[in-house]
């Protein structure tokens, strides 16, 4: 269950209870890199695939946050944003993204890509085939291709 004030009923997931989740500092989010050799990447994919089970809320400053179930402890949820996580791994390695953070980043990138694809489908159905920004990208790519020497 969720509470608009602090995340979930029965658990205090507010920023004051979890200062490590503060998103007030500006933190650059690095791209999501998936590697078959990195167990953290594989677990992040599994976590992103289970996004339908996540709880959603916002931090005190309005940032999107998620309650992601622990893979080891049934009934336990970690409070996760793109930059912070309340799991033990994130606390031990604060300069490295944990599997939950990577899962959230991956999910958000996939959702953004899906929204863009849906937007293009709607524009196509309406007969709007390209925006001025689309044309600018097309012309920029064409100019770049002309400059490259042919093999």
N, C-alpha and C positions, 0 to 999 in steps of 0.2 A: 504494500500500500504506500501511497505517496502523501506527503504533506507539502503544501506549497511553501511553507515557511522554512523547513530544514531538510527536505529530501524525502525521507521515509519515516513513517510512524514507528515509534519504538527505538529508533536509532538517531542519534544526533550527528547528521552529516553536514552541519553548517560549517562555514569557513572558520568561525571562531573555534569550533571543536577540532577542526583539521586545518591548521594554518598552512600545512604543506600543500594544500589545494588552492591557495590563493592564486588568482589569475590576474591580480592587479599589476604585477610586473610584466613588461613586454618581453615575451619569449618568442624567438623565431622558431617556427615549426619546420623541421627538416622534412624533405620528401620521404614518402614511404618506399623503402627499398625491400623487395622480397627476394630472398635467396633460399634455394633448396638446401644449402649447407648450414643455414642458421636456424636452429630449433625455435628461437623466439619468433622468427618470421612465420614459420609453419603454424605455431600456436596462435599468432595474430590473425591468420586467415581463418582458423577454426573459430576464434572469438568473433570476428566480423560476420561470419556465416550465421552465428547465433544472435544477431542483432534484434531479432523479433522478441527475444526474451529479456532484453534490457529494459530497465526503468529509466525514465527521462526526468530531468529537472534542470534547474539553473543555479549557478553559484550566486552569491550575494551581489556580485557586480554584473550579473546578467549573462554570463557565458554559459553555453550549452554544456551540460554534464550528464553522465550516464551512470546507472547502477548496473554493473556487470557482475554476473554470478561467478563465484570462485569455481574453478574446475576441480579443486581438491576438497573443498568444504561445502557440502550441500547446505543451502540456506544462508550462506554468507555472500554479501555483495560488496564490491569495491566501488568507491566513488571515483569516476574517471573523467578527465577532460583531455583535450589534445596534448596539454602540457604537463598535467599532474595526475597522479594516481595514489590511492590510499593503500595499495598492496605492499606487503613486506619487501618484495624485490625492488620496487620503486624507492622505498625508504633506504634500502641498502646501497643502491646505485643511483643517486639523484641526478647524475649527469647523463644517464643513459635511459632511453625510453623503454618501459617494460612492455610485455606482450599485450597488456590491456590498452595502453596508450597507442601502440602500433595498430591494434585492432580498431580503435576509434578513428584514427587517422585514415586507415584504409576504408572503413565504412563510409566516412564523410566524403572521401574522394570518389568512391563508387556512386554514392547518392548524387553528388554534384554532376558526374558524367551522365548519369541516367536522366537527370533533369534537363541537361543540355540536349541530349538526344531526343527527349520528348518534346522539347521546345522546337527543335528542327523539324520534327514530324508534323507538329501543329502548323508551323509556318508553311511547310510544303503543302499541306491540305488546304490552307487558306490562299494558296497561290503566291505567297511571299517567299521567294526562293533564296534571297540573300539580303543581308542588311549592309549598310555602308561599311561597317566594321569587317564583314565577311569579304567584301570587295577589296578593302585595304589589305587584308591578309593574302588574298589571291594574287593581287598585283605585286605585293612584296615578295611572295614566293616565286613568282614568275621572273622578277628582276634578279633575284638571287640565283635562279637556275641559269639565266642568260650569262651571268658573270663567271660561272664555273666552267673550267676548260673541259672539253669533251675528250674522252679516252680513245 
